[in-house]
Each structure stands twice: as structure tokens, then as C-alpha cells.
Amino acid sequence: MAKSFDVAVVGAGLSAFHAVEVLAKSKKSVAYIHGFTFQEWAMAAAVFLNSPEEHVKWTSGDPEKWMMKKWTNVEYFLSPAETVNCDMKEITLMQKGPDAGKVINYKVLIVASGQNSPLLTPTAGMSLSERISEVRACGEALKQAKTVVFNGAGLVGLEMCGDFRARNGYGARVVLLTRSGKVLDSDFGDKAEKPDPKMVAKVTDILTNRFKIEIKEGAASGPESEQASLSPGTLKLDSGENLSFDVYIPCFSMGANTGFLKSSNSNFLGPRGTMLVNECMQSSAHPEVLGVNVTNKKLVGHPVTIIVSAAATHCAKQALEIVDGKPAKAFVPPKESIHPMNVKMGHGPGGYMVWSGLPGPAHVCCCLPCGGGYPFCPPPCCWCCLPGCSGACGTCGSPPEGEGPAVFMPALLAKFTGMHGFKGLGDYGSDIPQQKTMA
Ligand SMILES: Cc1cc2nc3c(=O)[nH]c(=O)nc-3n(C[C@H](O)[C@H](O)[C@H](O)COP(=O)(O)OP(=O)(O)OC[C@H]3O[C@@H](n4cnc5c(N)ncnc54)[C@H](O)[C@@H]3O)c2cc1C
């Protein structure tokens, strides 16, 4: 029998968490279709795909450790949405996991199911064992590979290149494929400025001369270009050239994870599965459906997570208004940097990081001994750090770039996890990997 809720939220990332966090403060009933029995911190994917030993640090396999018990009006569902019939306002869960096959009705729906990035993020319906096997297979293939092709020279592609070199050394040929022939050529949205040419030149120089990465102009548009391959193959470029590889990893989004949304209204979804929404982030076809990070309204700015979290909070507030029969308000994004504020080419020793928009106090406070630094302790906390300062982050009195800031990055990344609702990381729980343990 179907169970009814005021608001349902579909997604397992930080968007869904921040939306539910707001809804939990209301008196409305909330269905949180988390869809997995584990949590994984997406921002560390370049680290653990290159070094599967580190995967567990960024994963929690025990729902008891991350489910928010104090949210008494929220019910978690740990099976993913298989279909959402938007005409009927009805969600049917997949025949997998603890809540297999359940049916949920909603008054308002928030779709926060993220972007389709095979391998970089787990596929909906995957068990933790399956994900561990996938991550290990990737790490093993990268370790053995003689030629690796990363496709896409946006922020994720650059991280993959740097983490590959930092963790797998310099034995393999690494090709970074880019449509424009340039790095940082992602579409940052209509209102975004092009990345600073000086930054593009600097990153190109570091990749080419320090990391020995071949930056190759070219694009591939066949379906095989959208699937990662951990075994040898050939990528056919649009120019007709064939590019052979041992491992191929696309580092761009294949579109929004909205394949489960069904509607009789043909104006519901646009190209690449984007949900067509108005300025309130509300579907034009189904006004009781809101979307975060899956819509035609590009979330412009950096850090991406700040904008995405703000959009999620906005959608939750509008959902409460809509349930009460009130109109939704337009989304006003926070004023964040329109350039990437940092570029990471690898985390930890052997990596390289460039800060371009480091806030003032961070120049003095961003140090290792405090295990976090600004903005997690109020300035002038640098007084506490100075006596024991390792200088490793490279931001004190020296240019905010280099291996030092990269060494500092995993600690900073770990600080962000709790802020975005990822608790209990570092524990696979009782989910014993099926595959033999890696040496
Ligand atoms: C390698 C990497 C590095 C990054 N580095 C940075 C960085 O340094 N700074 C920064 O600001 N941002 C960074 N990002 C981007 C950041 O991770 C994303 O902006 C953020 O994760 C988006 O959150 P989200 O919740 O919208 O989507 P996601 O994190 O993708 O979460 C959506 C979740 O919903 C799940 N889902 C899909 N379908 C269903 C379904 N049917 N039912 C239930 N659940 C479903 C998905 O499997 C997924 O787990 C990085 C991303 C990657 C991949």
C-alpha cells in the first residue's frame, strides 16, 4: 500500500541533504529517498579511484551512523526511485535494497539526483560491495595501464590527472582530451566569465611540464565516449582519428539523473534530461516538482557546492510554501566567485594546487597544525597556529600554490564532509567486499 507524504526528496548527495535539513525543521511529513545503504563523498573521487585503499576514508557503510534520528518528521528510504509518475504524484522504488518496491505519494517533490557521471559517482541501485569492487577495479586498471585517456579538461579532469600522477607515478602515458584544445574549458554558465587566461596558461604549464600530461584537442561523440572503460580499447574521435587506451575515463557529466521521471507532458524534460524550470526552480509542466542541480537553470559560481546547497535550501523553502498553497519565490543565488577559486591537480604529496581567490584571513590561517584553519575557526586564530606552523600549506608569506596547498587539501576536504551532512565516514560497516583485499 502506498504511503503519503507532504514532501518527497529524491537524491543521496549534498543537495538532497540540505533540502531535507530545512524540511526537518517544519511540521510537514518528509520522505527522503536516499536510495543507497551507504554514503560516499563525491569530491574525493579522484583520490580513491586512483588509490582504492583510500576509498573507505570517504565512505560510510553503516546507515546508523549517518541517518539523522533527531529528524522525527523525516522517513529515510534506502532503495532508489525507479519511477516517479508525475501525473499521479507517485514514486515507486527499485526492487533492490531495504525498501524494495515501496510506493510513495507526495504533494511536492524535490529532485536532487545529481548529474550522471559514470564511475565518478555510484550508479543508483548499487550496493556498497558493488561500489567497492568498481573502485578497486578502476584503481587496479589505472595502476597497470600504459596509456590512460581522461576526457574533459574541467576541474574534475584536472584532478584526475594530478591524482593519477601523485598516486601511480610517471610510467604511463596520460592524455587529457579537450574539445577546445584548452584546459578549464567547461561551460561555467551564461553569466560566468571565462577563466582568467593567466590561470589557463599556468595550469597548462604545470600539467605539461610538471605532470607530463599530453593535452590533446579533440572530441568524441559516440555512445562509447560516455562510458568509462577499464580494459584496452580505441576511442574514435570526431576528426576520424583513433585514440588507443588501456583505461578511458570520461570526466564530464552525461546529463541529469532524471531517467526515472515520467510525465505525459512533453515540456517536462529538455535536452540531456534537464528538468525545465522557471526562476523559482519549479517545473513548468508540474509546478509541484522542484529541481536542484538537474535543471536547465545552470548553477553558476564556485565553489559549486555553495551554490548547489543554496539552491537546495531554496527549493525546500518553496516546497513548504507550495504545500501550504502559497506561490513559490525566485531563486537568488549567493554572490560567489565566477572564476574557479581554486584548481586542484591532485590531493596530498605529489599533487599541485593553485588558489586564485583565497579570502584574506586564509592567507595566514590556512595551516596544517590546526587541522582545518579558516573558515572553520574565527580569525585571528593564526595566533594559535604560528608557534607550530609547518609551513606545509605554502599560504603563509609565499604564493598560494604548489605541493603545500595540495598536501593540506585532504584535511580541508574532510572538514567539508560534516558541513554537508556526510557523517560516519571511514567505515565500510558490515558490508564485506566480495573481491579479495588489495595489497
Ligand atoms: C571528482 C569530483 C571533484 C569535485 N570537487 C569539487 C570541489 O572541489 N568543490 C566543489 O564545490 N565541488 C566539487 N565537485 C562537485 C560536487 O561534488 C557536486 O557539486 C555535488 O556533489 C553535487 O551534489 P548533488 O547532491 O547535487 O549531486 P550528487 O553528489 O551527484 O548526488 C546525487 C545523488 O543522487 C543519487 N541518485 C541518482 N538517481 C537516484 C534515484 N533514482 N534515487 C535515489 N537517488 C538517486 C545519485 O546516485 C547521487 O548519489 C566535485 C565533483 C567530483 C565528481
The ligand as an ORCA input file, in Angstrom:
! r2SCAN-3c Opt
* xyz 0 1
  C      35.816     14.289     -8.568
  C      34.960     15.453     -8.156
  C      35.543     16.534     -7.503
  C      34.773     17.634     -7.120
  N      35.389     18.671     -6.472
  C      34.653     19.733     -6.077
  C      35.261     20.812     -5.363
  O      36.449     20.795     -5.084
  N      34.491     21.856     -4.989
  C      33.153     21.901     -5.277
  O      32.490     22.868     -4.904
  N      32.545     20.893     -5.940
  C      33.258     19.821     -6.352
  N      32.654     18.792     -7.023
  C      31.225     18.908     -7.346
  C      30.362     18.446     -6.199
  O      30.747     17.157     -5.795
  C      28.919     18.454     -6.687
  O      28.568     19.787     -6.988
  C      27.978     17.932     -5.644
  O      28.304     16.594     -5.327
  C      26.563     17.982     -6.183
  O      25.711     17.435     -5.213
  P      24.315     16.828     -5.617
  O      23.699     16.346     -4.365
  O      23.538     17.803     -6.422
  O      24.636     15.636     -6.605
  P      25.381     14.263     -6.303
  O      26.500     14.462     -5.359
  O      25.683     13.666     -7.629
  O      24.268     13.415     -5.559
  C      23.111     12.938     -6.202
  C      22.866     11.553     -5.674
  O      21.561     11.117     -6.002
  C      21.639      9.768     -6.392
  N      20.548      9.322     -7.245
  C      20.521      9.273     -8.602
  N      19.396      8.704     -9.024
  C      18.690      8.387     -7.913
  C      17.457      7.742     -7.707
  N      16.738      7.296     -8.740
  N      17.017      7.554     -6.438
  C      17.765      7.986     -5.388
  N      18.960      8.577     -5.532
  C      19.422      8.783     -6.783
  C      22.953      9.699     -7.154
  O      23.384      8.355     -7.284
  C      23.840     10.535     -6.265
  O      24.405      9.782     -5.229
  C      33.385     17.666     -7.409
  C      32.795     16.569     -8.058
  C      33.565     15.473     -8.423
  C      32.908     14.300     -9.114
*
